Amino acid sequence: MLFGNTFQVFNYEWKISYFRFHHPFTGILSGSPLFTGRSNQCLRILISEISFKEQEKTLATALADILWTAGESQRATICLIRDDTYFTSNIDYEVDHFAEQVQLFDFFEKETMQQFILDHIHCLKSEGSHGVILFLYSLLFSRTFERLQKDLDFTTTHLLQCRHGDISCRQAILNLILTGRASPHVFNGCQKLDTEGSVEKVLHGILSRSDVGYLRWSKEEAEQYRSLQIGSMLKTPKLPIWLCNINETYSILFSLNRLLLSDWKMEHLFDLYFYKGKPFQKKTVHLTIDTHSHHWEENHCVDDRNPNKRVPSLEMAIRTKWEGAAISWNRTTPFF
């Protein structure tokens, strides 16, 4: 299901990956669940004062939400490593001295599962824990392989992509994390293809709005006029938080105003925060978005006549959601 064969194993980068936070009290805003019924002013204070224990609880809550949604709010599975070996076989299988030690824990109540994750959070966020792979395994078993087969279509037969030794997630995994379904495409609904034969081919897209959305921009794809068109289901999530794929680098864009996507008047002038997750980023980037700025049309339309003028890719990604918006970096030097 992951690699399309039984001989591929995870590379070194995957094996050493685990969940990590910035040190507490740094004031860095991250893609944590931000909305708990508190006011925006309280949120600003609480985020800047979040403790180590609160970081762990927030991570456990986020992972539990993702797994429970993948299990269609009926069940979820947590995968952890134990000392014993649980799998031996005489068939052709590449032993990686990791999968053989994975033990599965099934849960039928979300609260119980969330507390179990919190109690064992060190198994996901400690160096050498294989935390990212364990979460991926948990995601697959929570979804179940029967559901995964129905989620996918003829364009995607397995979930990971291997290129020149690098292993990356296909869109189906991102959609599984965001929506609970491993849909291979980002448009709304399903699309039927015209076929000459009797077999009908259907492309599987996004069926409903999720809590967290998705934006994508690729300079290379734009130059080749083949940019992916993200559907409104992903562009307009229930909460103003977006996973961003900008030039194949992932980041988080979010607002602290929960009403941003439910009240159109809020979208005239608003703030967004951007976090790339790189060690050199010492603070979250604060952006101001103006969607009704007439001066933008006068001063910035020169971009179309001057193809050599560099426009930050982050701005281009934001404009896939708010077309023509003026974007202020608020004294932060724009990066490209």
Residue frames as qw, qx, qy, qz and C-alpha x, y, z in Angstrom:
[[0.000, 0.883, 0.469, 0.000, 0.00, 0.00, 0.00],
 [0.272, -0.848, 0.087, 0.446, 2.84, 2.40, 0.74],
 [0.202, -0.580, 0.572, 0.544, 5.47, 1.58, -1.88],
 [0.733, 0.450, -0.218, -0.461, 3.69, -0.64, -4.41],
 [0.744, 0.272, -0.607, 0.065, 5.98, -3.59, -3.58],
 [0.822, -0.564, -0.080, -0.012, 7.38, -5.56, -0.63],
 [0.813, 0.103, -0.104, 0.564, 11.05, -4.75, -1.23],
 [0.159, 0.655, -0.081, 0.734, 11.18, -0.99, -0.61],
 [0.529, -0.539, -0.509, 0.413, 11.90, 0.24, 2.92],
 [0.087, -0.990, -0.113, -0.001, 11.98, 3.70, 4.47],
 [0.594, 0.523, -0.254, 0.556, 15.18, 5.65, 3.97],
 [0.491, -0.104, -0.486, 0.715, 17.35, 7.18, 6.68],
 [0.089, -0.223, 0.047, -0.970, 15.55, 10.56, 6.68],
 [0.649, -0.381, -0.368, -0.547, 12.19, 8.93, 7.35],
 [0.753, -0.236, -0.580, 0.204, 13.56, 6.64, 10.05],
 [0.402, -0.088, -0.413, 0.813, 15.04, 9.50, 12.09],
 [0.182, -0.392, -0.179, -0.884, 11.97, 11.74, 11.79],
 [0.281, -0.474, -0.776, 0.308, 9.83, 12.41, 14.85],
 [0.100, -0.870, -0.360, -0.322, 7.54, 15.14, 16.15],
 [0.511, -0.146, -0.272, 0.802, 9.39, 18.16, 17.53],
 [0.066, -0.939, -0.332, -0.057, 8.35, 21.52, 18.94],
 [0.242, 0.651, -0.273, 0.666, 10.20, 24.75, 19.44],
 [0.313, -0.090, -0.691, 0.646, 11.16, 25.30, 23.07],
 [0.184, -0.768, -0.613, 0.037, 8.23, 26.48, 25.22],
 [0.217, -0.838, -0.200, 0.458, 7.69, 30.20, 25.79],
 [0.425, -0.079, 0.395, 0.810, 9.40, 31.24, 22.52],
 [0.306, 0.577, 0.180, -0.735, 6.17, 32.79, 21.25],
 [0.088, 0.177, -0.768, -0.609, 6.37, 30.89, 17.95],
 [0.712, 0.212, 0.263, -0.615, 2.88, 30.24, 16.61],
 [0.100, -0.194, 0.927, 0.307, 2.50, 26.81, 15.05],
 [0.487, -0.080, -0.581, -0.647, -0.17, 24.74, 13.33],
 [0.035, -0.124, -0.895, 0.426, -1.65, 23.58, 16.63],
 [0.143, -0.671, -0.694, -0.218, -5.39, 23.57, 17.27],
 [0.172, 0.187, -0.164, 0.953, -5.94, 27.27, 17.94],
 [0.420, -0.334, -0.165, -0.827, -9.64, 27.49, 18.59],
 [0.317, -0.189, -0.881, 0.295, -11.00, 26.38, 21.94],
 [0.233, -0.774, -0.577, -0.115, -13.84, 28.87, 22.44],
 [0.413, -0.574, -0.166, 0.687, -11.54, 31.59, 23.76],
 [0.275, 0.935, 0.085, -0.205, -11.34, 35.12, 22.41],
 [0.719, 0.579, -0.112, 0.368, -8.60, 36.09, 19.96],
 [0.055, -0.830, 0.374, -0.410, -6.93, 38.29, 22.56],
 [0.765, -0.464, 0.414, -0.169, -6.71, 35.39, 25.00],
 [0.948, 0.261, 0.099, 0.152, -5.32, 33.18, 22.25],
 [0.430, 0.769, -0.287, 0.377, -2.41, 35.54, 21.61],
 [0.344, -0.702, 0.501, -0.372, -1.47, 35.46, 25.29],
 [0.895, -0.208, 0.362, -0.156, -1.92, 31.71, 25.71],
 [0.879, 0.442, -0.054, 0.171, 0.09, 30.77, 22.62],
 [0.299, 0.750, -0.411, 0.424, 3.04, 32.84, 23.75],
 [0.368, -0.554, 0.589, -0.460, 2.92, 31.24, 27.19],
 [0.943, 0.003, -0.206, -0.261, 2.31, 27.62, 26.24],
 [0.474, -0.618, 0.621, -0.092, 4.24, 25.15, 28.38],
 [0.102, 0.339, -0.913, -0.202, 6.01, 21.88, 27.58],
 [0.274, 0.206, 0.904, -0.257, 3.09, 19.84, 28.97],
 [0.483, 0.615, 0.274, -0.560, 0.58, 21.90, 26.99],
 [0.302, 0.548, -0.615, -0.480, 2.60, 21.28, 23.83],
 [0.025, -0.098, 0.994, 0.043, 2.36, 17.53, 24.41],
 [0.356, 0.419, 0.715, -0.431, -1.37, 17.69, 25.12],
 [0.434, 0.650, -0.073, -0.619, -1.97, 19.77, 22.01],
 [0.213, 0.410, -0.810, -0.362, -0.02, 17.31, 19.86],
 [0.158, 0.108, 0.970, -0.148, -1.96, 14.36, 21.30],
 [0.419, 0.552, 0.452, -0.562, -5.25, 16.15, 20.60],
 [0.392, 0.617, -0.359, -0.581, -4.29, 16.93, 17.00],
 [0.130, 0.264, -0.931, -0.218, -3.11, 13.38, 16.25],
 [0.260, 0.258, 0.873, -0.322, -6.22, 11.90, 17.86],
 [0.464, 0.591, 0.182, -0.635, -8.49, 14.13, 15.76],
 [0.348, 0.518, -0.613, -0.484, -6.75, 13.06, 12.54],
 [0.055, 0.111, -0.992, -0.034, -6.87, 9.33, 13.35],
 [0.320, 0.361, 0.735, -0.476, -10.47, 9.41, 14.60],
 [0.487, 0.591, -0.052, -0.641, -11.60, 11.19, 11.43],
 [0.283, 0.402, -0.798, -0.348, -9.76, 8.63, 9.28],
 [0.001, -0.078, -0.987, 0.142, -11.62, 5.89, 11.18],
 [0.296, -0.414, -0.532, -0.676, -14.93, 7.62, 10.36],
 [0.361, -0.427, 0.338, -0.757, -15.52, 8.40, 14.06],
 [0.912, -0.176, -0.215, -0.303, -15.96, 4.70, 14.82],
 [0.900, -0.341, 0.082, 0.258, -12.52, 3.38, 15.69],
 [0.272, 0.874, -0.397, 0.075, -8.82, 4.19, 15.51],
 [0.955, -0.085, -0.104, 0.264, -5.57, 2.24, 15.75],
 [0.141, -0.915, 0.378, -0.001, -2.33, 3.35, 17.40],
 [0.909, 0.251, -0.236, 0.233, 0.94, 1.74, 16.31],
 [0.323, -0.854, 0.399, -0.087, 3.85, 1.58, 18.75],
 [0.592, 0.451, -0.659, 0.113, 7.17, -0.26, 18.79],
 [0.809, -0.513, 0.215, -0.190, 7.66, -3.08, 21.28],
 [0.234, -0.628, 0.733, 0.118, 10.76, -5.14, 22.00],
 [0.661, 0.073, 0.747, -0.001, 9.23, -8.38, 20.71],
 [0.123, 0.233, -0.649, -0.714, 9.14, -9.31, 17.03],
 [0.596, 0.268, 0.512, -0.557, 5.59, -9.93, 15.81],
 [0.755, 0.574, -0.007, -0.318, 6.09, -10.80, 12.16],
 [0.312, -0.421, 0.778, 0.347, 8.11, -13.51, 10.47],
 [0.781, 0.493, 0.168, -0.344, 7.54, -14.90, 7.01],
 [0.654, -0.125, 0.610, 0.431, 9.14, -17.04, 4.34],
 [0.515, 0.764, 0.357, 0.152, 7.79, -14.87, 1.50],
 [0.515, 0.305, 0.040, 0.800, 9.94, -12.28, -0.24],
 [0.279, -0.920, -0.251, -0.111, 9.93, -9.39, 2.19],
 [0.434, 0.523, -0.322, 0.659, 12.59, -6.78, 2.93],
 [0.605, -0.591, -0.446, 0.295, 13.24, -6.86, 6.70],
 [0.180, 0.741, -0.090, 0.641, 13.80, -3.37, 8.11],
 [0.475, -0.134, -0.646, 0.583, 14.06, -4.32, 11.82],
 [0.149, -0.009, 0.228, -0.962, 11.26, -1.88, 12.55],
 [0.630, -0.082, -0.296, -0.714, 7.93, -2.98, 11.07],
 [0.630, -0.053, -0.774, 0.017, 8.46, -6.42, 12.63],
 [0.296, -0.150, -0.674, 0.660, 8.22, -4.85, 16.09],
 [0.283, -0.192, -0.055, -0.938, 5.09, -2.76, 15.58],
 [0.039, -0.337, -0.905, 0.257, 2.17, -3.57, 17.87],
 [0.197, -0.402, -0.415, -0.792, -1.38, -2.36, 17.18],
 [0.001, 0.291, 0.706, -0.645, -3.74, -0.93, 19.80],
 [0.107, -0.464, -0.634, -0.609, -7.40, -0.55, 18.74],
 [0.031, 0.245, 0.502, -0.829, -9.74, 2.01, 20.31],
 [0.027, -0.540, -0.750, -0.381, -13.48, 2.53, 19.98],
 [0.210, -0.906, -0.334, 0.150, -13.76, 5.71, 22.09],
 [0.431, 0.751, -0.074, 0.495, -12.01, 8.90, 21.03],
 [0.343, -0.849, 0.251, -0.314, -11.31, 10.17, 24.54],
 [0.883, -0.357, 0.289, 0.095, -9.68, 6.88, 25.57],
 [0.803, 0.383, 0.140, 0.434, -7.54, 6.87, 22.44],
 [0.170, 0.867, -0.111, 0.455, -6.49, 10.49, 22.97],
 [0.567, -0.744, 0.312, -0.165, -5.41, 9.78, 26.56],
 [0.935, -0.064, 0.251, 0.243, -3.43, 6.73, 25.37],
 [0.597, 0.635, 0.008, 0.491, -1.55, 8.89, 22.86],
 [0.147, -0.878, 0.220, -0.398, -0.79, 11.44, 25.58],
 [0.798, -0.525, 0.295, -0.039, 0.42, 8.72, 27.95],
 [0.833, -0.018, 0.386, 0.396, 2.75, 7.39, 25.24],
 [0.350, 0.934, 0.010, -0.075, 3.63, 10.68, 23.55],
 [0.314, -0.720, 0.563, 0.257, 7.33, 10.03, 24.14],
 [0.682, 0.076, 0.692, 0.225, 7.00, 7.13, 21.67],
 [0.506, 0.735, 0.393, 0.220, 6.30, 9.70, 18.93],
 [0.121, 0.968, -0.059, 0.213, 8.42, 12.70, 19.91],
 [0.616, -0.657, 0.381, 0.210, 11.66, 11.21, 21.20],
 [0.273, 0.692, -0.606, -0.281, 14.83, 10.94, 19.16],
 [0.066, 0.246, -0.964, -0.080, 15.06, 7.46, 17.65],
 [0.490, 0.181, 0.658, -0.542, 11.34, 6.83, 18.15],
 [0.103, 0.166, 0.806, 0.559, 10.45, 6.57, 14.42],
 [0.203, 0.429, 0.548, -0.689, 7.53, 8.81, 15.41],
 [0.406, 0.416, -0.234, -0.779, 6.54, 9.97, 11.92],
 [0.354, 0.113, -0.866, -0.334, 6.47, 6.43, 10.51],
 [0.032, -0.242, -0.898, 0.367, 4.46, 5.19, 13.50],
 [0.328, 0.451, 0.293, -0.776, 1.90, 7.92, 12.95],
 [0.427, 0.332, -0.541, -0.644, 1.71, 7.02, 9.23],
 [0.241, -0.039, -0.969, -0.042, 1.13, 3.36, 10.13],
 [0.117, 0.355, 0.704, -0.604, -1.52, 4.40, 12.65],
 [0.377, 0.413, -0.076, -0.826, -3.21, 6.47, 9.96],
 [0.407, 0.190, -0.761, -0.469, -3.37, 3.54, 7.52],
 [0.205, -0.172, -0.950, 0.159, -4.70, 1.06, 10.07],
 [0.194, 0.381, 0.492, -0.758, -7.25, 3.57, 11.35],
 [0.459, 0.362, -0.279, -0.762, -8.53, 4.13, 7.83],
 [0.782, 0.046, 0.616, -0.083, -8.38, 0.34, 7.11],
 [0.221, -0.260, 0.708, 0.619, -7.01, -1.09, 3.89],
 [0.270, 0.520, 0.796, 0.155, -10.49, -1.83, 2.56],
 [0.098, 0.910, 0.281, -0.289, -11.44, 1.85, 2.79],
 [0.223, -0.637, 0.414, 0.611, -8.09, 2.92, 1.35],
 [0.334, 0.092, 0.802, 0.487, -8.66, 0.83, -1.75],
 [0.185, 0.753, 0.627, 0.074, -12.03, 2.53, -2.26],
 [0.121, -0.866, -0.038, 0.484, -10.53, 5.99, -1.68],
 [0.269, -0.447, 0.564, 0.640, -7.88, 5.58, -4.39],
 [0.730, 0.585, 0.128, -0.330, -8.44, 5.44, -8.14],
 [0.910, 0.298, 0.140, 0.253, -6.55, 4.17, -11.18],
 [0.340, 0.840, -0.219, 0.362, -4.14, 7.13, -11.11],
 [0.139, -0.637, 0.617, -0.442, -2.77, 6.23, -7.66],
 [0.852, -0.083, -0.503, -0.118, -2.12, 2.64, -6.65],
 [0.704, -0.301, -0.425, 0.483, 0.20, 3.32, -3.69],
 [0.252, -0.929, -0.268, 0.048, 0.72, 6.18, -1.29],
 [0.417, -0.736, 0.265, 0.462, 4.44, 7.04, -1.35],
 [0.670, 0.739, -0.043, 0.058, 6.56, 8.19, -4.26],
 [0.715, -0.453, 0.292, 0.444, 10.25, 7.30, -4.64],
 [0.553, 0.817, -0.016, 0.163, 12.49, 9.48, -6.79],
 [0.471, 0.631, -0.426, 0.446, 16.27, 9.27, -6.81],
 [0.472, -0.009, -0.708, 0.525, 16.33, 7.83, -3.30],
 [0.196, -0.079, 0.328, -0.921, 13.91, 10.42, -1.89],
 [0.141, -0.420, -0.895, -0.052, 10.57, 9.23, -0.53],
 [0.170, -0.020, 0.118, -0.978, 7.69, 11.71, -0.53],
 [0.346, 0.378, 0.750, -0.420, 3.98, 11.60, 0.21],
 [0.057, 0.343, 0.670, 0.656, 1.55, 11.53, -2.67],
 [0.291, -0.286, -0.033, -0.912, -1.45, 13.84, -2.52],
 [0.684, -0.344, -0.569, -0.298, -3.60, 10.96, -1.26],
 [0.573, -0.252, -0.580, 0.522, -1.76, 10.91, 2.08],
 [0.055, 0.046, -0.171, 0.983, -2.09, 14.68, 2.51],
 [0.499, -0.268, -0.324, -0.758, -5.80, 14.44, 1.77],
 [0.683, -0.302, -0.664, 0.038, -6.14, 11.53, 4.20],
 [0.386, -0.168, -0.479, 0.771, -4.58, 13.64, 6.97],
 [0.108, -0.022, 0.018, -0.994, -6.71, 16.68, 6.12],
 [0.584, -0.059, -0.227, -0.777, -10.06, 15.11, 5.26],
 [0.650, -0.155, 0.656, -0.350, -10.01, 11.52, 6.53],
 [0.871, 0.397, 0.280, -0.070, -10.14, 10.11, 2.98],
 [0.502, -0.376, 0.523, 0.577, -7.16, 9.18, 0.80],
 [0.581, 0.761, 0.271, -0.103, -8.52, 10.94, -2.27],
 [0.714, 0.004, 0.267, 0.647, -5.78, 11.27, -4.92],
 [0.269, 0.499, 0.313, 0.762, -6.97, 14.65, -6.28],
 [0.177, -0.260, -0.389, 0.866, -7.67, 18.17, -4.96],
 [0.265, -0.194, -0.354, -0.876, -10.73, 19.21, -6.99],
 [0.536, -0.037, 0.453, -0.711, -14.27, 19.02, -5.58],
 [0.848, 0.193, 0.237, -0.433, -16.14, 15.75, -5.93],
 [0.657, -0.068, 0.690, 0.297, -15.47, 13.09, -8.55],
 [0.365, 0.624, -0.302, -0.621, -14.82, 13.47, -12.26],
 [0.842, 0.209, 0.497, 0.009, -15.72, 10.93, -14.92],
 [0.130, -0.500, 0.576, 0.633, -13.36, 10.54, -17.84],
 [0.753, 0.471, -0.093, -0.451, -14.49, 9.99, -21.40],
 [0.407, -0.337, 0.832, 0.170, -13.46, 6.48, -22.39],
 [0.497, 0.285, -0.571, -0.588, -13.83, 4.55, -25.61],
 [0.316, 0.000, -0.949, 0.016, -14.20, 1.20, -23.88],
 [0.555, -0.540, -0.534, -0.340, -16.93, -0.10, -21.61],
 [0.605, -0.380, -0.472, 0.516, -14.98, 0.48, -18.39],
 [0.064, -0.928, -0.144, -0.338, -15.81, 3.84, -16.83],
 [0.601, 0.038, -0.360, 0.713, -12.89, 5.68, -15.22],
 [0.301, -0.894, -0.249, -0.220, -13.54, 8.02, -12.31],
 [0.403, 0.363, -0.412, 0.732, -11.11, 10.41, -10.61],
 [0.522, -0.653, -0.533, 0.131, -11.65, 10.79, -6.86],
 [0.177, 0.542, -0.165, 0.805, -11.46, 14.30, -5.38],
 [0.036, 0.009, -0.628, 0.778, -12.55, 16.01, -2.16],
 [0.240, -0.484, -0.792, -0.285, -16.08, 15.25, -0.99],
 [0.377, -0.841, -0.386, -0.046, -16.53, 17.63, 1.95],
 [0.056, 0.835, -0.286, 0.467, -14.98, 20.59, 3.78],
 [0.758, -0.161, -0.495, 0.392, -12.40, 19.69, 6.39],
 [0.438, -0.831, -0.181, 0.292, -11.27, 21.56, 9.49],
 [0.339, -0.632, 0.364, 0.595, -7.88, 22.42, 7.96],
 [0.662, 0.715, 0.078, -0.211, -7.50, 23.49, 4.33],
 [0.733, -0.104, 0.431, 0.516, -4.82, 23.21, 1.66],
 [0.338, 0.900, -0.081, -0.264, -3.13, 25.72, -0.65],
 [0.797, -0.058, 0.399, 0.449, -0.52, 24.98, -3.29],
 [0.354, 0.909, -0.130, -0.179, 1.77, 27.02, -5.50],
 [0.791, -0.157, 0.381, 0.452, 4.69, 25.87, -7.64],
 [0.082, 0.762, -0.277, -0.579, 6.81, 28.29, -9.62],
 [0.178, -0.229, 0.852, 0.435, 7.92, 25.47, -11.92],
 [0.275, 0.459, 0.844, 0.039, 4.35, 24.35, -12.61],
 [0.195, 0.831, 0.259, -0.453, 3.19, 27.93, -13.16],
 [0.006, -0.625, 0.502, 0.598, 5.94, 28.52, -15.73],
 [0.062, -0.045, 0.922, 0.380, 4.80, 25.38, -17.56],
 [0.514, -0.045, -0.147, -0.844, 1.11, 26.38, -17.31],
 [0.631, -0.139, -0.745, -0.166, 0.16, 23.20, -15.45],
 [0.129, -0.264, 0.592, -0.750, -0.72, 24.44, -11.96],
 [0.185, -0.346, -0.917, 0.074, -3.11, 22.30, -9.93],
 [0.319, -0.436, -0.150, -0.828, -6.51, 23.89, -9.40],
 [0.080, -0.089, -0.845, 0.522, -7.44, 23.41, -5.75],
 [0.264, -0.558, -0.667, -0.417, -11.19, 23.05, -5.22],
 [0.281, -0.625, 0.079, -0.725, -13.23, 25.21, -2.85],
 [0.857, -0.431, -0.269, -0.084, -13.58, 22.33, -0.37],
 [0.779, -0.137, -0.200, 0.578, -9.87, 22.58, 0.46],
 [0.261, 0.422, -0.015, 0.868, -9.51, 26.33, -0.09],
 [0.392, -0.488, 0.060, -0.777, -12.36, 27.11, 2.31],
 [0.434, -0.090, -0.861, 0.251, -11.99, 24.86, 5.38],
 [0.460, -0.727, -0.499, -0.101, -14.10, 25.07, 8.53],
 [0.507, -0.755, -0.034, 0.415, -11.25, 26.75, 10.39],
 [0.375, 0.913, -0.159, 0.005, -8.95, 29.45, 8.96],
 [0.502, -0.572, 0.616, 0.204, -5.88, 27.17, 8.90],
 [0.806, 0.552, -0.138, -0.166, -4.18, 25.96, 5.72],
 [0.745, -0.267, 0.462, 0.399, -1.44, 23.46, 5.05],
 [0.395, 0.843, -0.184, -0.315, 0.62, 25.08, 2.27],
 [0.814, 0.008, 0.408, 0.413, 2.68, 23.29, -0.34],
 [0.238, 0.945, -0.095, -0.204, 4.81, 26.06, -1.83],
 [0.433, 0.693, -0.576, -0.028, 7.50, 24.93, -4.26],
 [0.828, -0.009, -0.559, 0.044, 7.37, 21.46, -2.65],
 [0.248, 0.143, -0.633, 0.719, 8.07, 22.90, 0.80],
 [0.397, -0.609, -0.665, -0.172, 5.38, 22.56, 3.46],
 [0.094, 0.128, -0.348, 0.924, 4.27, 25.31, 5.82],
 [0.107, -0.609, -0.761, 0.196, 1.28, 26.54, 7.81],
 [0.030, -0.264, -0.123, -0.956, -0.82, 29.64, 7.15],
 [0.273, -0.554, -0.780, 0.099, -3.55, 30.63, 9.61],
 [0.150, -0.567, -0.024, -0.810, -5.68, 33.38, 11.08],
 [0.099, -0.078, -0.780, 0.613, -6.65, 33.87, 14.72],
 [0.458, 0.140, 0.131, -0.868, -10.10, 35.08, 13.65],
 [0.344, 0.130, 0.930, -0.024, -12.39, 32.08, 13.54],
 [0.452, 0.668, 0.436, -0.400, -15.06, 34.08, 11.69],
 [0.050, -0.517, 0.495, 0.697, -12.79, 34.75, 8.71],
 [0.050, 0.032, -0.867, -0.496, -14.36, 32.06, 6.54],
 [0.001, 0.515, 0.853, -0.081, -17.94, 32.35, 7.80],
 [0.067, 0.869, 0.308, -0.383, -18.48, 36.13, 7.52],
 [0.646, 0.521, 0.254, 0.496, -17.61, 37.65, 4.14],
 [0.031, -0.976, 0.016, -0.213, -17.11, 41.09, 5.69],
 [0.676, -0.642, 0.294, 0.214, -14.09, 39.73, 7.59],
 [0.788, 0.122, 0.382, 0.467, -12.29, 39.04, 4.30],
 [0.290, 0.940, 0.077, 0.163, -11.90, 42.72, 3.34],
 [0.191, 0.735, -0.504, 0.411, -8.89, 43.38, 5.58],
 [0.897, -0.422, 0.025, -0.131, -7.42, 40.68, 7.83],
 [0.126, -0.725, 0.676, -0.038, -4.23, 39.23, 9.29],
 [0.972, 0.090, -0.212, -0.041, -2.61, 35.89, 8.50],
 [0.422, -0.714, 0.559, 0.020, 0.33, 34.19, 10.20],
 [0.826, 0.449, -0.336, -0.059, 2.85, 32.05, 8.35],
 [0.556, -0.607, 0.568, -0.035, 5.13, 29.40, 9.83],
 [0.653, 0.532, -0.504, -0.193, 7.58, 27.40, 7.74],
 [0.946, -0.311, 0.074, -0.049, 9.00, 25.15, 10.44],
 [0.722, 0.463, -0.291, 0.424, 12.64, 25.82, 9.58],
 [0.665, -0.412, -0.331, 0.528, 15.23, 26.21, 12.38],
 [0.328, 0.092, 0.016, 0.940, 16.20, 29.68, 11.17],
 [0.246, -0.611, -0.378, -0.650, 12.65, 31.01, 11.57],
 [0.234, -0.005, -0.635, 0.737, 12.71, 32.73, 14.96],
 [0.294, 0.314, 0.460, -0.777, 9.21, 34.17, 14.81],
 [0.420, 0.517, 0.742, 0.078, 5.98, 33.65, 12.96],
 [0.148, 0.085, 0.347, 0.922, 5.58, 35.93, 9.92],
 [0.190, 0.609, 0.559, -0.529, 2.68, 38.37, 10.30],
 [0.154, 0.177, 0.582, 0.779, 0.93, 39.31, 7.05],
 [0.313, 0.485, 0.398, -0.713, -1.94, 41.73, 6.40],
 [0.253, 0.259, 0.799, 0.481, -4.24, 40.88, 3.49],
 [0.269, 0.480, 0.162, -0.819, -6.29, 43.57, 1.74],
 [0.391, 0.290, 0.825, 0.289, -8.79, 42.22, -0.78],
 [0.211, 0.859, 0.465, 0.042, -10.50, 45.58, -1.53],
 [0.347, -0.649, 0.144, 0.662, -7.47, 47.74, -2.19],
 [0.591, 0.783, 0.193, -0.012, -7.83, 49.79, -5.39],
 [0.009, -0.883, 0.440, 0.164, -4.29, 51.11, -5.09],
 [0.652, -0.231, 0.696, 0.194, -3.05, 47.53, -5.61],
 [0.684, 0.558, 0.454, 0.122, -4.49, 47.52, -9.16],
 [0.272, 0.959, -0.085, 0.010, -2.73, 50.79, -9.97],
 [0.162, -0.821, 0.547, 0.001, 0.67, 50.03, -8.45],
 [0.544, -0.316, 0.777, 0.028, 1.01, 46.31, -8.86],
 [0.817, 0.487, 0.267, -0.157, -0.46, 45.55, -12.26],
 [0.247, 0.809, -0.511, -0.152, 3.03, 46.36, -13.55],
 [0.551, -0.325, 0.769, -0.007, 3.89, 42.78, -12.51],
 [0.777, 0.410, 0.474, -0.051, 2.08, 41.50, -15.58],
 [0.518, 0.851, -0.086, 0.023, 4.08, 43.80, -17.87],
 [0.072, 0.755, -0.629, 0.170, 7.36, 43.08, -16.12],
 [0.953, -0.081, -0.270, -0.111, 7.88, 39.31, -16.06],
 [0.594, 0.322, -0.526, 0.516, 11.33, 39.77, -14.53],
 [0.313, -0.544, 0.334, -0.704, 9.90, 41.30, -11.36],
 [0.350, -0.005, -0.912, 0.212, 10.12, 38.74, -8.56],
 [0.602, -0.435, -0.028, -0.669, 6.96, 38.06, -6.58],
 [0.240, -0.330, 0.841, -0.355, 7.25, 35.98, -3.39],
 [0.357, -0.086, -0.883, -0.294, 5.82, 32.50, -3.89],
 [0.055, -0.339, -0.778, 0.526, 3.95, 32.84, -0.59],
 [0.289, 0.387, 0.092, -0.871, 2.03, 35.78, -2.04],
 [0.418, 0.160, -0.660, -0.604, 1.18, 33.75, -5.14],
 [0.246, -0.184, -0.946, 0.103, -0.11, 30.91, -2.95],
 [0.092, 0.401, 0.554, -0.724, -2.29, 33.30, -0.94],
 [0.357, 0.365, -0.179, -0.841, -3.72, 34.76, -4.17],
 [0.258, -0.062, -0.902, -0.340, -4.91, 31.32, -5.25],
 [0.147, -0.509, -0.795, 0.295, -7.44, 31.81, -2.44],
 [0.036, 0.841, 0.286, -0.459, -7.84, 35.62, -2.51],
 [0.608, 0.412, 0.371, 0.568, -7.27, 36.63, -6.11],
 [0.222, 0.726, 0.129, 0.638, -5.76, 40.09, -6.58],
 [0.557, -0.794, -0.219, 0.111, -5.17, 40.69, -2.88],
 [0.230, 0.780, -0.376, 0.445, -2.59, 43.21, -1.69],
 [0.871, -0.332, -0.303, 0.197, -0.24, 41.68, 0.88],
 [0.039, -0.861, 0.350, -0.366, 1.76, 43.59, 3.49],
 [0.768, 0.058, -0.559, 0.308, 4.67, 41.86, 5.23],
 [0.511, -0.841, -0.094, -0.151, 4.55, 44.29, 8.19],
 [0.134, -0.871, 0.469, -0.063, 8.26, 45.13, 8.35],
 [0.797, -0.197, 0.551, 0.150, 9.34, 41.55, 7.66],
 [0.105, 0.549, -0.600, -0.573, 11.68, 41.25, 4.69],
 [0.879, 0.272, 0.043, -0.390, 9.82, 39.20, 2.04],
 [0.364, -0.392, 0.814, 0.226, 11.45, 35.89, 1.18],
 [0.616, 0.420, -0.358, -0.562, 11.17, 34.04, -2.10]]
